[in-house]
Amino acid sequence: MGLPRRLRLREAGRIREVMAHGRRVATPFGVVHVLPGETAHSRLCTAFARRVGNAVARNRGRRRVQELFRGWEPRWRGAWDVVFRARRDIVAADGHALAGALEELMMRAGALEAVSDGR
């Protein structure tokens, strides 16, 4: 199942605005641009250029990023519009490394709360 429609950022003007004015944080797996959102929930736009890999690799990477994004829903610090631009290294990344790197990216950007261990 893909990302629910309410969690997708699709408007070209808003995507350009997020990329131009949002906070930019980078990792070898990709670049994240975040800007406080205009809706009641956070939304995601993924950009996977052809240089990242073939169609199978790009779609697999997109699904992995979307699944992580969906899992973070209870941890968002308010509503954010997020644009994720993939880099080539995302194709070879294992799941744990990708999840850890993207989670750290979002926390560095200020959009995601740290996980509390319940102590």
C-alpha positions in Angstrom: 0.0 0.0 0.0 1.3 3.4 -0.9 1.3 6.6 1.1 -2.3 7.8 1.9 -3.3 10.7 -0.2 -3.6 13.0 2.8 0.1 12.5 3.5 1.3 13.3 0.0 2.7 16.7 -1.0 1.8 17.1 -4.7 1.4 20.8 -5.5 4.3 22.0 -7.6 4.2 25.5 -6.2 4.4 24.3 -2.6 7.2 21.9 -3.4 9.2 24.7 -4.9 8.5 26.8 -1.9 9.6 24.1 0.5 12.8 23.6 -1.5 13.5 27.3 -1.7 12.7 28.4 1.8 12.7 25.3 3.9 15.5 24.0 6.2 17.9 21.7 4.2 19.6 18.8 5.9 21.7 16.2 4.0 23.0 12.7 4.4 24.6 10.3 1.9 21.2 8.8 1.3 19.5 12.0 0.3 18.6 15.6 1.1 15.6 16.6 3.1 13.9 20.0 2.9 11.3 20.8 5.6 9.0 23.7 6.1 6.1 24.1 8.6 3.0 22.8 6.9 -0.2 24.4 5.7 -2.4 21.4 6.6 -3.3 19.6 9.9 -0.8 16.8 9.2 2.7 16.4 7.7 3.1 15.7 4.0 5.9 14.1 2.0 7.2 14.5 -1.6 9.9 12.1 -2.8 12.1 12.8 -5.7 14.2 10.0 -7.2 16.2 11.0 -10.3 17.1 8.5 -12.9 20.7 8.6 -11.9 19.7 7.0 -8.6 19.1 3.7 -10.4 16.7 1.9 -12.6 12.9 2.0 -12.2 12.9 -1.0 -9.9 15.5 0.5 -7.6 13.9 4.0 -7.6 10.4 2.6 -6.7 11.9 0.3 -4.0 13.6 3.3 -2.5 10.5 5.5 -2.7 8.4 2.8 -0.9 11.0 2.5 1.8 11.1 6.2 2.5 7.3 6.4 2.4 6.9 3.6 4.9 9.3 5.3 7.3 7.4 8.5 6.9 4.1 6.8 7.7 5.6 5.2 10.8 6.7 8.5 12.2 3.1 10.0 12.2 2.7 10.0 16.0 6.1 11.7 16.5 5.8 14.8 14.4 6.3 18.1 16.1 3.3 19.8 14.4 2.6 19.6 10.7 5.5 19.7 8.2 5.8 19.7 4.5 8.8 17.5 3.6 10.6 17.1 0.2 13.1 14.2 0.1 15.6 14.1 -2.8 17.3 10.7 -3.1 21.0 10.2 -3.7 22.6 7.1 -5.3 23.7 5.6 -2.0 20.1 4.9 -1.1 19.9 1.9 -3.5 22.6 0.0 -1.6 21.5 1.0 1.9 20.2 -1.7 4.3 16.9 -1.0 6.1 18.4 -0.2 9.5 21.0 2.2 8.2 18.4 4.0 6.0 15.9 4.2 8.9 18.5 5.5 11.3 19.9 8.1 8.9 16.5 9.5 7.9 15.2 9.6 11.4 18.3 11.5 12.5 17.8 13.9 9.5 14.3 14.6 10.5 15.3 15.2 14.1 18.1 17.5 13.0 15.6 19.4 10.9 13.5 19.9 14.0 10.4 18.1 12.6 10.5 14.8 14.5 10.6 14.2 18.3 13.1 11.8 19.7 11.9 8.4 20.8 11.3 8.2 24.6 12.4 5.0 26.1 9.7 5.1 28.8 12.0 5.4 31.8 
